[in-house]
Amino acid sequence: MSSGSSSGSASGSSRSQSGGTSGSSSSASSSEEDLQVSSYSATVGGKQYSGSVEKSGGEYTASVSSLSGATATGSSPAAAENNLTLRIDELV
């Protein structure tokens, strides 16, 4: 329980739309209609991490490219982000 421990120190995440299809309805006719990309930001162990959340089909994948192994999936953007925050906490 020292102040330098990263265990249990995951806090805060935010998401913002940054690309993908322009609408939220199914107006596109290609397979890209299911692809959505948003940005991800979280503080884990006192360090800020930024990445992306992508939707393909019915699954969301959150990742931080600057941290090897920092990828997680979920059934919603929030679930993927939460799983990624937990994964980052395991890695650092």
SULQUI-V574841 format. One record per helix or strand. SS is the DSSP state (@ for helix, = for strand). FROM is the first residue (numbers start at 1). TO is the last residue. If there is no record, write none. Layout:
BEGIN
ss = [SS,SS]
from = [FROM,FROM]
to = [TO,TO]
END
This chain:
BEGIN
ss = [=,@,=,=,=,=,@]
from = [11,31,36,47,59,71,77]
to = [20,34,44,56,63,74,91]
END
